[in-house]
Amino acid sequence: MVDGKGFRLADEIRYIQDKAADHDARTVTIGQLILFSTDTGDAWLLEITDQLAVRLARDGDLESIHLEETDTSFAIEWKGHYRIEGPAFVYADRDTGRVTTILGYPTRKIAQAADPKISNMFG
């Protein structure tokens, strides 16, 4: 968890991308945002209210994203939407229309961040 003082989203993105490059699984929650990396080298930035998503890394290779940030606000070019279906992370790319289902992501943490009451669906 990160508090708001001195918070820079760009720094958190770099941190999670570095962890993905090291194949180190981490999760960072900042209000309605979740950043996570996996031991497979993937990393994502998610917005839980509208289920927006942008990939930050794939197989340890960094992905470029468009982020504009000031001291008081930020804007992200979201590339698609995601949803959680039990243990599956489902991503729909806005540009290509391609839908990808991925297993092994921290779906429980993502779902609990969106709604702490739904953790029961994971057993």
C-alpha positions as CSV (number, residue, x, y, z in Angstrom):
1,M,0.0,0.0,0.0
2,V,1.3,3.5,-0.9
3,D,0.1,6.6,0.8
4,G,-0.6,9.9,-1.1
5,K,2.3,12.0,0.2
6,G,5.1,12.3,-2.4
7,F,3.3,9.7,-4.6
8,R,4.5,9.5,-8.2
9,L,2.7,7.0,-10.4
10,A,5.6,6.9,-12.8
11,D,7.9,5.7,-9.9
12,E,5.5,2.9,-9.0
13,I,5.3,1.8,-12.6
14,R,9.1,1.7,-12.9
15,Y,9.2,-0.3,-9.6
16,I,6.7,-2.9,-10.8
17,Q,8.4,-3.1,-14.3
18,D,11.8,-3.7,-12.6
19,K,10.2,-6.5,-10.5
20,A,8.7,-8.0,-13.7
21,A,12.2,-7.8,-15.4
22,D,13.6,-9.7,-12.4
23,H,10.6,-12.2,-12.6
24,D,9.7,-11.2,-9.1
25,A,6.0,-11.3,-8.2
26,R,4.8,-8.2,-6.4
27,T,1.5,-6.3,-5.9
28,V,1.0,-2.6,-5.2
29,T,-2.4,-1.1,-4.4
30,I,-2.9,2.6,-4.6
31,G,-6.5,3.6,-4.1
32,Q,-8.4,2.3,-7.2
33,L,-5.2,1.3,-8.9
34,I,-3.4,-2.1,-8.7
35,L,0.0,-2.7,-10.2
36,F,1.3,-6.2,-10.2
37,S,4.2,-8.2,-11.5
38,T,4.5,-12.0,-11.8
39,D,7.3,-14.6,-11.6
40,T,6.7,-15.1,-15.4
41,G,7.8,-11.5,-16.0
42,D,4.5,-10.0,-16.8
43,A,3.3,-6.7,-15.2
44,W,0.0,-4.8,-15.4
45,L,-1.6,-1.6,-14.2
46,L,-5.3,-2.0,-13.4
47,E,-8.0,0.5,-12.5
48,I,-10.6,-1.5,-10.5
49,T,-13.7,0.7,-10.7
50,D,-14.0,0.7,-14.5
51,Q,-11.8,-2.5,-15.0
52,L,-9.3,-0.7,-17.2
53,A,-6.0,-2.2,-17.9
54,V,-2.6,-1.6,-19.5
55,R,0.2,-4.1,-19.8
56,L,3.5,-2.9,-18.3
57,A,5.7,-5.9,-19.2
58,R,5.5,-9.2,-21.0
59,D,7.9,-12.1,-20.3
60,G,10.3,-9.6,-18.6
61,D,10.3,-7.2,-21.5
62,L,9.0,-3.7,-20.7
63,E,6.0,-2.4,-22.6
64,S,5.7,1.3,-23.3
65,I,2.7,3.2,-21.9
66,H,1.5,6.8,-22.2
67,L,1.3,8.5,-18.8
68,E,0.9,12.2,-18.2
69,E,1.5,13.2,-14.5
70,T,1.6,16.4,-12.6
71,D,1.8,17.0,-8.8
72,T,-2.0,16.8,-8.5
73,S,-3.2,14.4,-11.2
74,F,-2.3,11.9,-13.8
75,A,-3.8,10.5,-17.1
76,I,-3.2,7.0,-18.4
77,E,-3.8,5.8,-21.9
78,W,-5.7,2.6,-21.1
79,K,-5.2,-0.2,-23.7
80,G,-8.1,-2.4,-22.8
81,H,-10.4,-3.9,-20.1
82,Y,-10.0,-6.8,-17.8
83,R,-12.3,-9.0,-15.7
84,I,-11.7,-11.7,-13.2
85,E,-13.4,-15.1,-13.6
86,G,-12.3,-17.1,-10.6
87,P,-8.6,-17.9,-11.2
88,A,-8.6,-16.5,-14.7
89,F,-7.5,-13.0,-15.7
90,V,-9.3,-12.1,-18.9
91,Y,-8.0,-9.1,-20.9
92,A,-9.8,-7.5,-23.9
93,D,-7.5,-5.3,-26.0
94,R,-9.2,-2.2,-27.2
95,D,-7.2,-1.8,-30.5
96,T,-7.2,-5.4,-31.7
97,G,-10.4,-6.7,-30.1
98,R,-8.4,-9.8,-29.0
99,V,-9.4,-11.4,-25.8
100,T,-6.8,-13.3,-23.8
101,T,-7.3,-15.5,-20.8
102,I,-4.3,-15.9,-18.4
103,L,-4.0,-18.2,-15.5
104,G,-1.5,-17.8,-12.6
105,Y,-2.1,-14.1,-12.0
106,P,-3.0,-12.8,-8.4
107,T,-6.7,-12.8,-9.2
108,R,-7.7,-13.2,-5.6
109,K,-5.9,-10.0,-4.6
110,I,-7.4,-8.1,-7.6
111,A,-10.9,-9.3,-6.8
112,Q,-10.5,-8.5,-3.1
113,A,-9.3,-5.0,-3.9
114,A,-12.4,-4.5,-6.1
115,D,-14.8,-5.9,-3.5
116,P,-13.5,-7.5,-0.2
117,K,-16.7,-9.5,0.2
118,I,-16.1,-11.6,-2.9
119,S,-13.1,-13.4,-1.6
120,N,-15.5,-16.3,-0.8
121,M,-15.7,-17.3,-4.4
122,F,-12.0,-18.4,-4.3
123,G,-12.6,-21.0,-1.6
